[in-house]
Amino acid sequence: GDEEAVIKTLVSATQRMVSDDELGILFLQVGNDANAEKFLERVDNQLKSKGAKFDIVARCKLEDVEDKSAQELLSMAFTN
């Protein structure tokens, strides 16, 4: 399905990377959809087990970062 395609794409992107500071992705969950939360948790925690060279994904809920600056959000994308 689409979820597996997302994971496959992210894993593929890491295979072209030389270091883990080349790409960082921060998923911000808006709302409380349990299925979305489970998917983002899988993407965050299982990329390496799916063959990713680097762990490039971080996640959090929107309400947890409402007081963060853009620079802090960018930093979070590279801090796993």
C-alpha positions as CSV (number, residue, x, y, z in Angstrom):
1,G,0.0,0.0,0.0
2,D,0.9,3.6,0.1
3,E,2.4,3.3,3.6
4,E,4.9,0.8,2.4
5,A,5.7,2.9,-0.6
6,V,6.6,5.8,1.7
7,I,8.9,3.6,3.7
8,K,10.5,2.2,0.6
9,T,11.1,5.7,-0.8
10,L,12.7,6.9,2.5
11,V,14.9,3.8,2.7
12,S,16.0,4.4,-1.0
13,A,16.8,8.0,-0.2
14,T,19.1,7.0,2.6
15,Q,21.0,4.6,0.3
16,R,22.2,7.6,-1.8
17,M,23.4,9.5,1.3
18,V,27.0,9.7,2.5
19,S,26.3,11.1,6.0
20,D,23.2,11.4,8.2
21,D,23.3,15.2,8.1
22,E,22.3,15.4,4.5
23,L,18.6,14.8,5.0
24,G,16.3,15.0,8.0
25,I,12.5,14.7,8.0
26,L,10.3,15.8,10.8
27,F,6.7,14.6,10.6
28,L,4.3,16.8,12.6
29,Q,1.1,15.0,13.4
30,V,-2.0,17.2,13.4
31,G,-4.9,15.7,15.3
32,N,-5.1,12.4,17.1
33,D,-5.8,9.8,14.5
34,A,-4.6,6.5,16.0
35,N,-3.8,5.0,12.6
36,A,-1.7,8.0,11.5
37,E,0.2,7.9,14.8
38,K,0.9,4.1,14.4
39,F,2.2,4.7,10.9
40,L,4.4,7.7,11.9
41,E,5.8,5.6,14.8
42,R,6.7,2.8,12.3
43,V,8.4,5.2,10.0
44,D,10.3,6.7,12.9
45,N,11.4,3.5,14.5
46,Q,11.7,0.9,11.8
47,L,13.5,2.5,8.9
48,K,16.9,0.9,9.8
49,S,15.3,-2.5,10.1
50,K,13.8,-2.0,6.6
51,G,17.3,-1.4,5.2
52,A,17.8,2.4,5.7
53,K,21.4,3.5,5.9
54,F,20.5,6.3,8.3
55,D,17.6,7.1,10.6
56,I,16.4,10.3,8.9
57,V,13.0,10.6,10.4
58,A,11.7,12.2,13.6
59,R,8.1,12.8,14.6
60,C,6.1,14.7,17.1
61,K,2.6,16.1,17.6
62,L,1.8,19.6,16.5
63,E,0.7,20.7,20.0
64,D,4.2,19.7,21.3
65,V,6.0,22.2,19.1
66,E,3.6,25.1,18.9
67,D,6.1,27.3,20.9
68,K,9.1,26.2,18.8
69,S,10.8,28.5,16.3
70,A,11.5,27.5,12.8
71,Q,15.1,27.0,13.6
72,E,14.3,24.7,16.5
73,L,12.0,22.6,14.2
74,L,14.7,22.3,11.7
75,S,17.1,21.1,14.3
76,M,14.5,18.5,15.5
77,A,14.5,17.0,12.0
78,F,18.2,16.2,12.3
79,T,18.0,14.9,15.9
80,N,16.7,11.4,16.1
